[in-house]
Amino acid sequence: MAEDLTILREADKEAKYQSLIPQIRGLMFGEKNLIANLANISAALKEGMGFFWIGFYLVDSEDELVLGPFQGPVACTRIKKGRGVCGSSWQRNEVLIVPNVDEFPGHIACASASKSEIVLPLQKGGEVIGVLDVDSDQLNDFDETDKIYLKQIIDLLFVG
């Protein structure tokens, strides 16, 4: 288990992700508790990527997500299926990249400083059990690079 992360402060986005993935794998090595792993992923990505807000919402009932481990300002506690970016990603079972959250129909403004967002469904056994939500305080901050590497990171949760 790693105690400290090596952070590449001056690297580009892709190099930062490539550096963080093996470190996150190390943090999770031997740990089977989902909440512990979600907490460490959130902390590692917040520290390593400098995201404004990052965290997980977990399916709590057939129509509602509940706030899970996160890093950043306080957040909305519950989100209905199909509402906002997180609820829409869950309902559609697809990654949503939103360049400007103010232009997303039904966006839920948990933090007014949030400007752009990426949300990825968290799947186990083909079923969506939650979402990874990442917010930026900059417009148009997320792209295919984030989608590729964040998907690789959440896939680490259910291997082995």
Phi, psi and omega per residue, in radians:
M1 nan 2.294 3.118
A2 -1.410 2.543 3.080
E3 -1.854 -0.450 3.128
D4 -2.281 2.619 3.073
L5 -1.751 2.539 2.964
T6 -1.593 2.031 -3.064
I7 -1.859 2.217 3.092
L8 -1.641 1.535 -3.039
R9 -1.134 -0.630 -3.046
E10 -1.715 0.054 -3.090
A11 -1.410 2.846 3.044
D12 -1.341 2.983 -3.055
K13 -0.964 -0.825 -3.092
E14 -1.109 -0.753 3.125
A15 -1.112 -0.648 3.102
K16 -1.093 -0.839 3.106
Y17 -1.045 -0.796 -3.110
Q18 -1.076 -0.565 3.085
S19 -1.298 -0.643 -3.071
L20 -1.331 -0.590 -3.040
I21 -0.990 -0.881 3.121
P22 -1.143 -0.517 3.113
Q23 -1.220 -0.696 3.083
I24 -1.146 -0.723 3.081
R25 -0.992 -0.742 3.112
G26 -1.123 -0.698 3.096
L27 -1.063 -0.608 -3.068
M28 -1.557 -0.208 -3.045
F29 -0.958 2.125 3.087
G30 1.413 -0.107 -3.134
E31 -1.719 2.093 -3.107
K32 -1.733 -0.182 -3.102
N33 -1.305 2.084 -3.080
L34 -1.055 -0.795 -3.085
I35 -1.106 -0.738 3.104
A36 -1.065 -0.760 -3.141
N37 -1.181 -0.699 3.089
L38 -1.100 -0.683 3.130
A39 -1.111 -0.793 -3.140
N40 -1.203 -0.634 3.067
I41 -1.086 -0.799 3.121
S42 -1.019 -0.831 -3.110
A43 -1.137 -0.755 -3.116
A44 -1.130 -0.736 3.138
L45 -1.247 -0.633 3.092
K46 -1.098 -0.825 -3.115
E47 -1.236 -0.759 -3.040
G48 -1.365 -0.523 -3.077
M49 -1.913 -0.262 3.125
G50 1.251 0.486 3.133
F51 -1.100 2.605 3.079
F52 -1.132 -0.817 3.141
W53 -2.578 2.403 3.064
I54 -2.568 2.391 3.104
G55 -3.111 -3.070 -3.073
F56 -2.102 2.473 2.919
Y57 -1.997 2.344 -3.071
L58 -1.978 2.507 3.105
V59 -1.085 2.167 -3.118
D60 -1.909 -0.422 3.074
S61 -2.717 -3.113 -3.086
E62 -1.186 -0.215 -3.117
D63 -2.329 0.304 -3.076
E64 -2.597 2.406 2.990
L65 -1.701 2.598 3.052
V66 -2.168 2.542 -3.116
L67 -1.034 2.318 3.068
G68 -1.997 -2.771 3.132
P69 -1.002 2.409 -3.137
F70 -2.711 2.950 3.050
Q71 -2.332 2.285 3.128
G72 2.297 -2.937 3.133
P73 -1.079 2.820 3.109
V74 -0.942 2.700 -2.978
A75 -2.335 2.934 3.012
C76 -1.046 2.436 -3.087
T77 -1.499 -0.692 -3.087
R78 -2.319 2.475 3.133
I79 -2.345 2.223 3.131
K80 -1.293 2.605 3.085
K81 -1.017 2.274 3.132
G82 1.515 -0.106 -3.123
R83 -1.731 2.418 3.099
G84 1.107 -3.005 -3.111
V85 -1.237 -0.759 -3.124
C86 -1.132 -0.851 -3.137
G87 -1.128 -0.579 3.101
S88 -1.243 -0.724 3.098
S89 -1.064 -0.750 3.115
W90 -1.089 -0.870 -3.091
Q91 -1.088 -0.730 -3.107
R92 -1.460 -0.274 -3.057
N93 0.958 0.876 3.118
E94 -2.574 2.719 3.086
V95 -1.255 2.328 3.065
L96 -2.064 2.189 3.037
I97 -1.942 2.099 -3.070
V98 -2.054 1.867 -3.099
P99 -1.146 -0.541 -3.135
N100 -2.502 1.858 -3.046
V101 -1.103 -0.468 3.130
D102 -1.169 -0.290 3.129
E103 -1.730 0.016 3.125
F104 -1.541 2.106 -3.128
P105 -1.013 2.197 3.100
G106 1.366 0.265 3.132
H107 -0.964 2.383 3.092
I108 -1.720 1.997 -3.076
A109 -1.535 1.472 3.078
C110 -1.245 -0.588 3.089
A111 -2.375 2.132 -3.071
S112 -1.138 -0.359 3.142
A113 -1.354 -0.205 3.136
S114 -1.244 2.264 -3.097
K115 -2.042 -0.601 3.104
S116 -2.444 2.859 -2.966
E117 -2.711 2.610 2.935
I118 -2.300 2.363 3.129
V119 -2.287 2.287 -3.139
L120 -2.124 2.295 3.056
P121 -1.125 2.507 3.100
L122 -1.841 1.966 -3.031
Q123 -1.967 2.434 3.027
K124 -2.356 2.122 -3.138
G125 1.052 0.590 3.119
G126 1.425 -0.037 -3.126
E127 -1.904 2.423 3.075
V128 -1.348 2.108 -3.134
I129 -1.917 -0.042 3.130
G130 2.973 -2.992 3.092
V131 -2.429 2.640 2.944
L132 -1.707 2.178 -3.096
D133 -2.049 2.195 3.116
V134 -2.223 2.202 3.139
D135 -2.018 2.592 3.049
S136 -2.143 2.635 3.036
D137 -1.594 0.230 3.078
Q138 -2.076 2.538 3.048
L139 -1.220 2.580 3.006
N140 0.900 0.830 -3.040
D141 -1.638 -0.159 -3.060
F142 -2.067 2.605 -3.091
D143 -2.649 -2.933 -3.126
E144 -1.058 -0.561 3.103
T145 -1.042 -0.822 3.102
D146 -1.066 -0.786 -3.127
K147 -1.010 -0.823 -3.105
I148 -1.088 -0.887 -3.039
Y149 -1.343 -0.633 3.078
L150 -1.139 -0.626 3.069
K151 -1.103 -0.743 3.101
Q152 -1.057 -0.688 -3.117
I153 -1.183 -0.810 -3.128
I154 -1.225 -0.467 3.065
D155 -1.133 -0.410 3.100
L156 -1.108 -0.401 -3.081
L157 -1.104 -0.529 -2.980
F158 -2.156 0.425 3.040
V159 -1.733 2.494 3.096
G160 1.285 nan nan
